[in-house]
Amino acid sequence: MRLVIISHDTVGQRMAGPGIRAWELARVLALHADVTLLAPQPIDLVAPGVRTGHFILGNSASLVEYLRQADVILANGFLLESHPELADARQPLILDMYDPTVLENIELFRTASLPERQDRARRDIALLNRQLTAGDLFLCATERQRDLYLGALMAAGRITPDRVDADPLLHNLVTVVPFGLPATPPVRTGPGIRGVIPGIGKTDPIILWNSGMWDWLDPLTLIHAMKQVVTAIPNARLVFLAGKHPGGAAPMQMPDAARALASELDVLNRHVFFYEAWIPYADRANILLDATMAVTLHRQHLEMAYAAIRSRVLDYLWTGLPAVLSDGDPAAALARQHGFALVTPPENREAVAHAIITLLTDEAMRHELAAHARALAPRYTWNTVAQPIITFLASIPTSRLRATERSEQVDAAQHVETAPLTARRQTLQAQRNSALQALEATWRLDRLTPPAQGLPGRARNFVLDRIVWPLTASLIARQRDHNAAVIRAAYAMAEYQDHLSNDITRLIAAVRLLSHQTRDLIEHITELYEADQHLRAALYDDPPPPPPRIIPPKTNIDTLMAAEHHDE
């Protein structure tokens, strides 16, 4: 069985959660299938049984050859926005939905204009509906997420009497595959924090923020709490992992806000430090093993309520690192059940400070929480969490896989015949996407920051602040709304063009397939006719007449290709 796994995010030495998940699942599933892992950039990792490749995000032609060779596709659900053709794949399609896009983007775009947020929400709902229609198996990360997707699938008409009769709890439609962790214990391979960040001594207790500084998390409450912590424990050190995301994630505002607050409270580079590099995946144990404890906090919002048990929390189980967590998400519920972390109310700096001081001053409690964390870790190894996928792969009928192989011959012919057209489409799509990116970067009409040095700078500031900007604010706002409308129209037209192009491509492929099947049917009828005549001759001692000449209908593929070329 040939399984193609497609990640929308970077997979490599430095990668975030989506890339880690794709990489680790590929390694496990390579024991059960012939695995090819794809990412938008070349993959600089190697694992037994895992072939790697890369594609151009938004360019369907860059995936064609990989999909042609696949028996089963496992893709991050977000990919259906830039690659809607995946929804029409003939192979069984597994969609990884462990990160609810609709809820995450509500938080990610919280500071954007209302029209922009409404447009993003509309596109996310359209994406969700496309996902619900396309998937053969949906992966989620928690039972709460599973309930969320079951409700959505019910509204989409995917929950039917015959399906429930065959699978009463629908585990063959929506299954829980949490984020995982390695089966082998962590091993130090080099320096971590001590001796690397100036101002942190060999015996200073280290409080670790082990994640990116996403806008929907709450490092600000932790920084406020540090004022109280250092009063009780003067050598306490808080370290944020604040490196730039290695993939294409949009820049967050929270890192700058956190640094500004630490500076304002006079704890920056004294008690609060920012590790500025993204930690290589293979080296993360060095950072975790240097820490005394960890903290992960969030605000109250829907993304938190339906989030996965995040990779950073599972790292605490892996290394036996006691932690403080905000209440309200699945990780906090797991901590309450198994006792590997202290849980505090969201955005409560006094409670956070008290929990940190308790852990730093109570060594016995730290050892107890660490033991509970290590005891829970085997439940979340990648080998364990991937079992529902392995079961699904084993359940796919052989006949369906053979049908995929039969279709490859038709696809191969199509691929050869349309190669020049595919190259032209690739060029046009790249030009269009570049133009959309340029529009996206310039539509806001953000106010320029004037120079503030010297008398000319201050005079210019005064004129702009008191005269120019007040007089032009309403005009700029109207122009910005107009630009936003242009952007929405451009995206809608681009999406329509992609759908139209995909429809034409599918039509051509269907006609070719029909023509191929017609020829096969005619050959089969001819063989039956000849066999019948030979049988009649044998029975009645009569020579068989020549078979009738059946002329297959001619399919004017050239006309269809010309139509597609004209459309482009």
Secondary structure as GFF3:
##gff-version 3
##sequence-region A 1 568
A	DSSP	beta_strand	2	6	.	.	.	ID=ss1
A	DSSP	alpha_helix	17	29	.	.	.	ID=ss2
A	DSSP	beta_strand	34	39	.	.	.	ID=ss3
A	DSSP	beta_strand	50	54	.	.	.	ID=ss4
A	DSSP	alpha_helix	61	68	.	.	.	ID=ss5
A	DSSP	beta_strand	72	76	.	.	.	ID=ss6
A	DSSP	alpha_helix	79	82	.	.	.	ID=ss7
A	DSSP	three_ten_helix	84	88	.	.	.	ID=ss8
A	DSSP	beta_strand	93	96	.	.	.	ID=ss9
A	DSSP	alpha_helix	101	108	.	.	.	ID=ss10
A	DSSP	alpha_helix	114	134	.	.	.	ID=ss11
A	DSSP	beta_strand	137	140	.	.	.	ID=ss12
A	DSSP	alpha_helix	143	155	.	.	.	ID=ss13
A	DSSP	alpha_helix	161	166	.	.	.	ID=ss14
A	DSSP	beta_strand	174	176	.	.	.	ID=ss15
A	DSSP	beta_strand	206	209	.	.	.	ID=ss16
A	DSSP	alpha_helix	219	232	.	.	.	ID=ss17
A	DSSP	beta_strand	237	241	.	.	.	ID=ss18
A	DSSP	alpha_helix	254	264	.	.	.	ID=ss19
A	DSSP	beta_strand	272	275	.	.	.	ID=ss20
A	DSSP	three_ten_helix	281	283	.	.	.	ID=ss21
A	DSSP	alpha_helix	284	290	.	.	.	ID=ss22
A	DSSP	beta_strand	293	296	.	.	.	ID=ss23
A	DSSP	alpha_helix	302	305	.	.	.	ID=ss24
A	DSSP	alpha_helix	311	319	.	.	.	ID=ss25
A	DSSP	beta_strand	323	326	.	.	.	ID=ss26
A	DSSP	alpha_helix	330	338	.	.	.	ID=ss27
A	DSSP	beta_strand	341	344	.	.	.	ID=ss28
A	DSSP	alpha_helix	349	361	.	.	.	ID=ss29
A	DSSP	alpha_helix	363	376	.	.	.	ID=ss30
A	DSSP	three_ten_helix	377	380	.	.	.	ID=ss31
A	DSSP	alpha_helix	382	385	.	.	.	ID=ss32
A	DSSP	alpha_helix	387	395	.	.	.	ID=ss33
A	DSSP	alpha_helix	398	417	.	.	.	ID=ss34
A	DSSP	alpha_helix	419	442	.	.	.	ID=ss35
A	DSSP	alpha_helix	454	463	.	.	.	ID=ss36
A	DSSP	pi_helix	464	468	.	.	.	ID=ss37
A	DSSP	alpha_helix	469	540	.	.	.	ID=ss38
A	DSSP	alpha_helix	557	567	.	.	.	ID=ss39
###
